Amino acid sequence: MRTLIGQIESSLGSGAYYLSLFAALAIPDIAGALSSDDGEATGKKYIEWYERWVRPRFAEVVRASIPEHARQFVKDMESPLTGDACYRFRCSLLHQGSSQHPKSPYARIIFIEPGTTTNVIHYGQLNDALCIDLNLFCREVISGARLWLDSAEKTELFQKNYEKFARRHVGGLAPYISGVPVVG
């Protein structure tokens, strides 16, 4: 799991933004499954995991960017991208290649590529579209995933489900293939 997270970071750094976004959107599914009794992903698990581990990261980053003496005046700040809206976007993007979901609260969700403007638009609503900074969104997911991993990876439930997780095996995966790296 940490390798996957590291590869999302690498893809961001290399400009592979489709890969970064697709992988980041899959993290709540994977984490929700790894934390569940049956080891399977569902929309409900995705939404709950996103709400607990990703959505709060936005407020933390914003508060950290505000001078300490002014932080007391900033309250009740949350990302407008709810777990449900993120799940719907994930479904439309990963399954249809679309940035529009018929049941989304937004007509379209737009991710702005890093370095294309000096302005940062992160969770800004423009008419009926939600504009999100792609780099910041992926980093919020990464941050949430790392926090979750720190608390989950030593649990018995995680360990049981992680046995089935597709991992990189440098020397192969016996008895199937040996001597070459595989993912499986």
Buried (B, 14 or more C-beta within 10 A) or exposed (E): BEEBBEBBEEBBEEEBBEBBBBBBBBBBBBBBBBBBEEBEBBBEBBBBBBBBBBBBBBBEBBBEEEEEEEEEEEEEEEBBBBBBBBBBBBBBBBEEEEBBBEEBBBEBBBBBEBEEEEEEBBBBEEEEBBBBBBBBBBBBBBBBBEBBBEEBEEEEEBEEBBEEEEBEBEEBBEEEEEEEEBEE
